[in-house]
Amino acid sequence: MEKRLILAINPGSTSTKFSLFEEDKLIFESTLRHSNEELKEYKKITDQFHFRKALIINELASKKIDLSGIIAVVGRGGLVKPIESGIYRVNKQMKDDLVAELGGSHASNLGALIAEDIASSIKGATAYIVDPVVVDELQPVARLSGHPEIARKSIFHALNQKAVARLYAASVGKKYEELNLIIAHMGGGTSVGAHSMGRVVDVNNALNGDGPFSPERSGGLPAGQLADLCFSGRFTHGQVLSMLTGQGGMTAYLGTNSFMKVCEMADKGDAKAILVREAAAYQTAKEIGAMASVLKGKVDAIILTGGMAYQEVHVNNIRSMVSYIAEIIVYPGEDEMKALAYNGLLAVDGKIEIKEYV
């Protein structure tokens, strides 16, 4: 039997991760880091398409991978229209919406574009996305922001949150749909979701200025002061958006989007870095507390995940504030690559419904 290879691609704000699987067996994985210096020449996220795709192709070539064995290329879903959870075939409408930044600008928009471009060059290969960041399961009451001109949106790390939720459920011998969980994904952005019986009924918009600040996002800012800033004449619309996503958070405070570096600075006694690190944990813990109220205090577990969860001091700072709510479970990093590949395998084997994006 010929090898059936699945390529999973996950572009993040500060990295491009990709993994090659032989069915459900990991062959190799790679994480390519991108500094602010490397990316600053690209005006739009989608302008990074050729740069990031070339890195992937060159790495595959260096591993002497025969691309003809790839049957599916599965990309992380981007800011498409709000859609239900599941796996979707990449089509023209999806690509057009991503290039037009219909739902906004984010590195995950590149996932489908790169996946489809690679798959189109391989006979018999198909491109998919799984659980994009705009998976929308919000309960109606969570959609109201406080003004009818601004509706709250569901934009979060859906793929990893769903993956670790199911991983935890399996570890305790239950179904994801039987549990109430609070999951905090802490990476380039931080999203904290209230998972009620298999649905994310509330979550902060981790992209556009809501919730905790992170290595490069501002999180929620005081609205009146933000309005004053916008009309001060000091900044363009684009510059303000960059303050919210890309040049906010730790990047704005400390000049770096590396949480590891922030922690190194703090460990060496840098007072500002210590304060910023503590504030990031403080804001995340506050958001977890808010989601506990959404679940009416009935929380089976709190799960901390994402790259920032590798830093024990950060986890402990959060734990000190919220451990009274429920047991704290830590899944550092993310299980996104395996989730992407596994869904791709289910799709090619006809064991999962392939949805069409319209």
N, C-alpha and C positions, 0 to 999 in steps of 0.2 A: 504494500500500500504506500502511495506517495505521501510525503510529509504534508500536513495541512498547517500552514503557518498563519498566525494572526498578528498583525502589527497594531499596537495601541499607541496613540499619540495624545499627549496632554500638555498643551502650551499653557504655562502660567505667566504671571506678570513678570517674574524674575528668572524664569527657567523654562526649558523645553525638555520634558520627560518623554521617553518612548521606550517601549518594551516589545520584544518579540517572543511569542508563545508558539509552541507546537501543541496545538489544541489547548489543553489547560495546563501545560507544563512550561514554565518560564525557561527560555533559552538564554536571554541576556536582557539587561536593562541599562539605560544610560540617562543621566541627568546633566544637561548642559546649562550652566549658569550664565546669566546675562547681566552685566553691570549697567548702571544708568548711562555710563559713557558709551557703551556699545549701542544702546537703543535710542539715544537722544537724537540721532540723525534722522529717524523715521518720524514723519509728521503724524501719521495715523498708525494704529495697531496693525491694520491689514497691509500696510506698506512693508511690514516685517516678513511677509509671506515667503518670498524667495530666499531671504537670509536664513530663516528657520528651517525651511524645507531642505535647503542645501546642506545644512548641518546634519540633518537626519540621514539623507542619502549618502553623504560622505562617511558617516559612522557605520552605516550598513555595509558600505563597500569595504571599509577597513576590516570588518568582521567576515568578509567574503561570503555574505549572505546571498543566496540565489533568490532573487525577488519573484521568480516565476512560481515559487511554492506558496506565495501569499494568497490566501483566499478571501481575506477580509481585512480592511484597514478601518479601525474604529477610533474616531477622534472624540475628544471631550466636547460636549455641546456648548455652544456660545449663546449670545444674547439674541436668540430668535424670538418669535412671538411666544407669549405664555402658552405652554402646552402641558399635557398630562405626562406623568412619569412613564418611561418606556424607552424602546430602541427605535430609531428612525433612519430610514435610508436617506442619504444625502442627495438632494435634487436641486434643480436650477433655482427654484423659488427660495430654498434655504440659503443657497450661496448668494443670491441677489440681496436678500435681507441682511446677511452678515456683512457683505461689502458695503452696503448702504448704512450700516450701523443702525438698523431699524430700532433695536432695543438698547443701543448704547455701545460704547467702546470698551472692549476688554480682550485680553490675550486669548481667552477661550474661543473667541470668534475665529481664530486661526485653525482650530481643530478640524472642523468639517472641511475647510478649504484645502488644507494640506492633505487630509485623508483622501478626499476625492481626487486630487491631482495625482497622487501616487497610485491609487487604485485604478485610475483610468489608463495608466500605462502598463497594467498587468492583466493579461488575458484571464477572464473568469473571476477577477477580484471585484468586490463591492465595498463601497464606503458607507459607514454608519456613524451616527452619534448616539449616545446613551445618557439619559437623565441630565439634560443640559441645566445650566445654572438658573434658567427661568422656569423650571418646574413649579407649577402653581397649584397648591392645595390649601391656600389660606381660607379660613372660615370667614364668613361675611363681615363679622364685627371687626376683624383684624384689618380690613381694607380701608377703613376710615382713618384719615390722617388728622382731621381737625378742620380741614377746609375742602370743599367740593372740587376746587381747582386742582388739588393734589391728592391722588389716590395712592395708597401704599402699594408697593410692588413686591412680588416674591422673586428676589434675585439672591441666590446663595449657593453654597458648595453642595448642590443636591447629590451629585454622584458619590462623593465620599461620605456624606452624612448618611445616605441610604445604605451604602456598603458596610460601614462600621455598625450601623444599627442592626443589620441582618447578621453580621458577625457576632455581635454581642448576644443577640437573641438565641442564636444557635449554641453559644457557649453555656447558656442557662437552660437549654432544653425547651425553649418557647419559640413561638412565631413572632416576628416583628409586629404583626398586626394585633398582638395580644398585650403589647407593652406601652407604657408612657415613658418617654425618654427626653432628656434635654441633651442636645449635642452641640458642642462648640468646636467648630473647625477654625483653627488659628494658623493662618498662613500669610500670604501677601495681603489678604483681607481676612477679617474675622466675621463669621456668621454663627449665630446661636439660634437653633431651631427647637421648637416645641413639637415633638413627635407624639401624636395621640393615636394609638391603635393603627399604625401604618400610614398616617397622613401628617404632613408638616403643616399644622394648623396656624402657626405663627412663626415668623422668622424676621430678623432685621435685614434690610436691604444692604448687603455687604459691599456693594459697589458704589452706590451714589450718595454717600453721606448719611448713614444711619448705623446706630449701634456703636461698638467699641472701635477706637482707633487701632491701627495695625502698622506693620513696617512701612507701608506707603499710602495708607488711606486715612483720611481725617476722622472717619466715623461721624457721629452726630455732632453738629456745631450749633451754638446758640443762634436761633433763626434771625433775631433782630440784628445782631452784630454781623451776621453773614450778609443780610440785606444791605446794611450800611457799607460793607466792604465792596459789594457788587456795584454800588452806585457812587463809590468814592472817586471814580475816574482814574484810579491807580492801576487797575487791572482790566484786561480784556475778558470776554466771556470764556475763551479757551483757557486762559491762565487760571481763572477761578475754578474751572472744572478740573484742571491739573492739581490744584490744591486739594480737591476732594479725593481724587484718585490718581496716584502716580507720584505726586510730590507732597503728599500730606503725611500725617502720622510721624513715625520715627524719622523718616527722610527729612521732614521739615524741621523737626526738633534737633536731630543729631547729624544729619547729612549722610545717613546710610540707610539702605533698605535691608540690611542683613541683621536679623535679630540675634544671630550668633555673635556678631561683632558688638552689638549693643550690650549683650550679656558680658562679653569680655571686658568692655569698657567699665561696666558696673562692678565687675569682680575686682578690677584694679583700683576701685575707689572713686571713679568719676561720679561726682554728686548728681549731675544732670542726668546721666545715663541711669543711675539708680532710681531717680524719681520717675523717669519715663518708663522704665521697666515695671516699676510698681504700679504706675497709673494704668498701663496696658492691662495688667492683671485685675486691677480694681474695676475698670470699666467692663471687662469680660464677666467678672463675678456679678456685677450689678445686673447685667443682661440675663445671666443665668437665673438670678433671683426673680426677674420679671417674668421669665418663661415658666418658672415654678408656679407663679400665680395664675398664668394662663391654664396650666394643668390642674389648678385648684389644689395644689399641694400633693397631688397623687403622682409621685415621680418614682419610677422603678430604678433608674440609674441616671447619673450625669456622666457623659462621655466627653473627654477632651482629646482632640485629634488635630492633625495638621503639623506642619514643620515646627511651630513654636512649642509644641508639646514635648519635643526632645529636651527642652531646657527645664531641668528639674526644679530650679528655683521659681520659675514662672508657674509651673503646675502647683507647687506648694503654696505660692501666694494666693492662687485661686482657691485651692483646697481649704485654706484657713478661713475663707469667707463663706463657702457654700457647702461644706461637708455635712452640715446639720440637715440639709435638705434630703440628700440621698447618697448612696455609695458612689464614689468617684472612680471611674474606669478610664484608663489612659491607653489610647492607641496612637502612638506618635507617628508622624508622617501621614500617609494615606494609603488606602487599599484601592485607589482609583484605577491603577493600571490593570490589576487582576479583574476588577469589576467590568472595565471596558472589554477586555479580551473574552471574559466568560460570556458576556451578553452577545458578543460577536459570534462565538461558537454556537450558542443557542439559536441565533438567527440563521446561520448557514445550515444547521441541522434541522431547521423547521420546528424547533421546540418552544419558540416564543413568537408572538405576533410582531411582525415588522410593520411599523406605522408609517404613514405617509404624511409629510409636512405640507400643509396647504396655507 
